Amino acid sequence: MNILVAGGTRFFGIPMIHRLIESGHAVTVATRGRTPDGFGDKIKRLCLDRNNEESIADALDGSSFDVVIDKLAYSSNDVRRLLDHVECGKYVLVSSAAVYEHTGLCTSEDCFEPADYPLRWCERSDCGYGEAKRQAECALVQAYPGQKYTVVRYPVVVGRNDYTGRLRFYVEKILAGEPMYIDDPDSRISLIDEADAGEFMAYVAERDISGAVNGCCCGDISPAEIVRYIENRTGRKALLTGSGEAAPYNGYPAFAVLDTSKARSAGFVFCDVKEAVYRAIDSYLAEL
């Protein structure tokens, strides 16, 4: 297939593109061209500014792809700016579990229905992350009703190459003996491994999976388990205080666990959450 990827030159975009190439697809990557990608002559490249409609039009008007994978849509206007200037057989939107306003131990895809939610044309800066992602989904479903699509909803992605430093925060604080504040150490959360996140995107692009689909590791984990593993590996105790620096996974509901039965029914097998988290922690410890 002829596949356009908007973004994809770092973090879980890297295993995604590697998988697409290995599967024999013709891959074109559209970015601003600022990040070296290491794919050599295995891909084609387009330079565009995703926030500039004129730049998008110059790069894409008149083009057609079997699949467009959009890793850079953070708002309704982002979706509009791209889909107004490219034709595709299927559009794959990287969304987020943040679209769910209410979560539990088994949060399924029907807990947020973009067809029933008021659409508002906006930029990412106009609202919070979760609302902006909701609006991106709404734009796709409501403004482009004839477009075949898949929306992939991920929780926080973990892995050695995570540039956000969220999981690394816990490692660095414990090693340094610095205080941190965890609002609910026993909350149960879903996470996804970076390799799985990338490979599942490629998997979705190749298959007839329609509508929204959750993706995350098997099982769930708590901040307390993350801290305990680091303590056991380092022999150092975490300094947990109410006055410490707020930990990155604060603010989650007591239960924020995704149901992945739709993805599993489609044949994809995710790795275990503790395996993914502990592997990432071990990689950080090896570097520090």
Buried (B, 14 or more C-beta within 10 A) or exposed (E): BBBBBBBBBBBBBBBBBBBBBEBEBBBBBBBBBEEEBEBEEBBEEBEBBBBEBEBBBBBBEEBEBBBBBBBBBBBBBBBBBBBBBBEBEBBBBBBBBBBBEEBBEEBBBEBBEBEEBEBBBBBBEBBEEBBBBBBBBBBBBBBBEEBEBBBBBBBBBBBBBBEEEBBBBBBBBBBEEEBBEBEBBEBBBBBBBBBBBBBBBBBBBBEEBEBBBBBBBBBBBBBBBBBEBBEEBBEEEBEBEEEBEEBBBEEBBEBBBBBBEBBEEBEBEBBBBBEBBBBBBBBBBEEE
